[in-house]
Amino acid sequence: MKKVDVVTFGETMVLFQSNQKVPLEYVHQFDKLIGGAESNVSIGLQRLGHSVGWFSKLGNDPFGRFILQFVRGEGVDTSACLFTDDASTGIFFKEKRSFDNTNVYYYRKNSAASLLKPSDLNEEYIANAKVLHLTGITPALSESCSETVFKAIEIAKRNDVLIVFDPNLRLKLWEEHQARSVFNQLAEKADVILPGLDEGEFMTGETTPEAIATTLIGNAKKTVIIKLGSKGSYYQTMDGDGYVPGFQVDNVVDPVGAGDGFAAGIISGILENEPLRKIVRRANAIGAMVVGVDGDVEGLPRQEEIEQFMNRDHGHRDVNR
């Protein structure tokens, strides 16, 4: 099995999306895409020039094969993916009423990915990586998925693999008290935590970025980076903290996937040993770029595109002829 810098895993579903801004019941044609936080991050990192592996348990069906082919086609290593005949691949639908009103409808209960279990993990695959990326979605899918996440953490800890945790709160998947408990357990074990402001409030009960980060760090050597939407981000470590402003977006097309692009930017900067403030600024830029493009992965940029975007934000206009 291929050795990669970053390993991530979780459920990716087939996404059916309409470009019509009408209620879903009036839509008759859909574009077939994919959507999944962890695969979004893996594709984002691959486009930034990193070796990354993503895996899941997919249904042995046309949708499962479509997902595998799509992710593998982006250059992501999928050699650890598994297929099952015991359940179907999950699907979901995206309804866009307006630019700022998007509804998502999931059909993922008892899906193939929910059958992931600790024995499905390849310990060597995780142990050889530099970073393990996890979200709070996977443990919500089933008890065995939750056990798989904690087993992966155990492997990573034993092999000095950096653990990056993005809460990705999905209250449609579980009860609030369960989510809060698991999120805080994962945050305690993670080295880098990437909550949104609302997720930080949910986890800690605090309302300011400073207080949220301080609570999550405790006495440990951790990095907390809090996403603040268009305002940018706030970061805190044991050595210091700061705000990093966001980038202006004139036309928000689709907000879904911006946080995954942000996570890819953070992990990329860590792999390149860049200063934290520079890492966060570039991640802010990626998030801003993603919201300007329709689709979960379509707006994830390559390195040269990020540089062009950041230069343009400072008044430099690039014309590609």
Rosetta blueprint (number, residue, H / E / L):
1 M L
2 K L
3 K L
4 V L
5 D L
6 V E
7 V E
8 T E
9 F E
10 G L
11 E L
12 T L
13 M E
14 V E
15 L E
16 F E
17 Q E
18 S L
19 N L
20 Q L
21 K L
22 V L
23 P L
24 L H
25 E H
26 Y H
27 V L
28 H L
29 Q L
30 F L
31 D E
32 K E
33 L E
34 I E
35 G E
36 G L
37 A H
38 E H
39 S H
40 N H
41 V H
42 S H
43 I H
44 G H
45 L H
46 Q H
47 R H
48 L L
49 G L
50 H L
51 S L
52 V E
53 G E
54 W E
55 F E
56 S L
57 K E
58 L E
59 G E
60 N L
61 D L
62 P H
63 F H
64 G H
65 R H
66 F H
67 I H
68 L H
69 Q H
70 F H
71 V H
72 R H
73 G H
74 E L
75 G L
76 V L
77 D E
78 T L
79 S L
80 A L
81 C L
82 L E
83 F E
84 T E
85 D L
86 D L
87 A L
88 S L
89 T L
90 G L
91 I E
92 F E
93 F E
94 K E
95 E E
96 K E
97 R E
98 S E
99 F L
100 D L
101 N E
102 T E
103 N E
104 V E
105 Y E
106 Y E
107 Y E
108 R L
109 K L
110 N L
111 S L
112 A H
113 A H
114 S H
115 L H
116 L L
117 K L
118 P H
119 S H
120 D H
121 L L
122 N L
123 E H
124 E H
125 Y H
126 I H
127 A H
128 N L
129 A L
130 K L
131 V E
132 L E
133 H E
134 L E
135 T E
136 G L
137 I L
138 T H
139 P H
140 A H
141 L H
142 S L
143 E H
144 S H
145 C H
146 S H
147 E H
148 T H
149 V H
150 F H
151 K H
152 A H
153 I H
154 E H
155 I H
156 A H
157 K H
158 R H
159 N L
160 D L
161 V L
162 L E
163 I E
164 V E
165 F E
166 D E
167 P L
168 N L
169 L L
170 R L
171 L L
172 K L
173 L L
174 W L
175 E L
176 E H
177 H H
178 Q H
179 A H
180 R H
181 S H
182 V H
183 F H
184 N H
185 Q H
186 L H
187 A H
188 E H
189 K H
190 A L
191 D L
192 V E
193 I E
194 L L
195 P L
196 G E
197 L H
198 D H
199 E H
200 G H
201 E H
202 F H
203 M H
204 T H
205 G L
206 E L
207 T L
208 T L
209 P H
210 E H
211 A H
212 I H
213 A H
214 T H
215 T H
216 L H
217 I H
218 G L
219 N L
220 A L
221 K L
222 K L
223 T E
224 V E
225 I E
226 I E
227 K E
228 L L
229 G H
230 S H
231 K H
232 G E
233 S E
234 Y E
235 Y E
236 Q E
237 T E
238 M L
239 D L
240 G E
241 D E
242 G E
243 Y E
244 V E
245 P E
246 G L
247 F L
248 Q L
249 V L
250 D L
251 N L
252 V L
253 V L
254 D L
255 P L
256 V L
257 G L
258 A H
259 G H
260 D H
261 G H
262 F H
263 A H
264 A H
265 G H
266 I H
267 I H
268 S H
269 G H
270 I H
271 L H
272 E L
273 N L
274 E L
275 P L
276 L H
277 R H
278 K H
279 I H
280 V H
281 R H
282 R H
283 A H
284 N H
285 A H
286 I H
287 G H
288 A H
289 M H
290 V H
291 V L
292 G L
293 V L
294 D L
295 G L
296 D L
297 V L
298 E L
299 G L
300 L L
301 P L
302 R L
303 Q H
304 E H
305 E H
306 I H
307 E H
308 Q H
309 F H
310 M H
311 N H
312 R H
313 D H
314 H L
315 G L
316 H L
317 R L
318 D L
319 V L
320 N L
321 R L
